[in-house]
């Protein structure tokens, strides 16, 4: 097995600043990125900043649940929330400067809760998205006409 995998995603312009998602072989109905800045009306989907927060939440939550499953443990409920701090950098451009994540796990069984502490110590290491954001990601951009 190779130590590298690749996956492709894409966007197609729907209108102005709204894009339909192309997720390769995945079949997802009506997935949109909406950066139209019209939050006073119904948006077709999250904007890229919110998608970043959702990507972290999804990955961290899945990593924790995966760890529990490996130990044959289950949880009663999970709710996750991210607060993204957006500010101008030194050059004056808007950037996501910080992301605070809260994972609220409900496990009613005391024995399960105690055994789940092992997952608490390690699940972040298995979250591909969180670790990539923390370490920085090389991004090469090609603009083609």
N, C-alpha and C positions, 0 to 999 in steps of 0.2 A: 504494500500500500504506500502510496506517495505521501510525503510530508506536506504537500500543498494541494489545496482544492481551489477551484474557481467557481464563481456563480455570477450570473449576469442579471441585472435589472435594467429597466429603461423607463422612459417617460415619453408621452406624445402630447403635444399641445392640444388642449381641448378648446380653451378660449382664454384670452388675455394671460393671466397668471395661474391658470388652473390646468393641471396635467393629469392624464390618465396613466395609471401605473401598468407597467409590463413586467411581470414577475417570472419570466422564463417559462418553465414547464408547470409552474404552480397555477392552479385555477382559482382565482379570487374574483368574485363578482364585484364590479363597481368600486374599484380602489382608486382614490384620487389624492393628489397633493394640491392643496389650495393655498396659494400665497398671495391671494388677491387683497388681503388686508380689509376685508369687509365683514368683520366679526359681528356686526350688528344684525346681519341676516344669516340665514343658515348657510354654513360653508359645506362644500362637497367632501371635504376631508381635512386632515390636519395640515398645518404649514410645516416646512422643513424643521424648524426649531422644535416644535412639539413632537414631530416624528423622532427626533433624536432622543428626547425624553422618553417617549414610548418604547423606543428600541432598547434603551437601558432597562426600563421597567420589565419589559417582556423577557429580556435575556436573564436578568437577575432572578426574576420569579421562576422562570423555567429551570435555571441552574439549581435553585434551592429545592424545588420539587423533584428534580432528577436525583439529587443527592438523597432525599428522603426515600424515593422509590428503590434506590440501590440498597437501602437498609430495610426494605419492606415496611416502611413507615408511611403514614398518610396524615394529612392535615385536614382540619374542618373547613377552613376558609383562608383566603389570602386576598388582601387589598394592598395595592401599591400606589404610591404617589410620588411625583418628582416635581421639584420647584427649580426652574431654570433661572439663573441670574444672568440677565443680558445687559451689557454695558459697552461703552466705547473703549477700544484698546488705545494704546499710545499713539497710533496713527489716526485715530478718530473714527475707525470703522466699528460698527456694531458686531459684537461677538458674544457667544455663550461663554461666560467666564467661570461659571460654577453650576453644578447640578447637585442638589440635595435630594436624596432618595429616602423614602420611608417605606419599608415593607412591614405590613402588619399581618402577622401570622396568627391564626387561631388553632391551637392544638389543645383539645380538652383532656386527653389522656395524659396524666402526669409522667408515666413511664416513657411514652412516646416523646413528650416534651424534653425529657432528660436526654434521651438518645439523639434527639434532633440537634442538640447543642454541638455535636460533632460537625454537622452540616453548616451550622452558623459560623464555624471557624474557617471553613474552606470554600464555600459555594461561590464567593466572588472571583476566585482564581479561575473558575471554569466558565465564567461569563465572557464570551468572545468579545462582545461589544464594549462592555465596561473596561476591560483590560486594554483593548485597542484604543479607546478614547484616552485613557490614562497615560498610555505610552506614546500616543501620537501615531498617526497613520500617514504614510507617504501617499500623496495625491498628485497624480500627473493629469493635467488637463490639456486636451487637444481641442481646439476650436476649428471646425471644418466648415467651409463654405461650399 
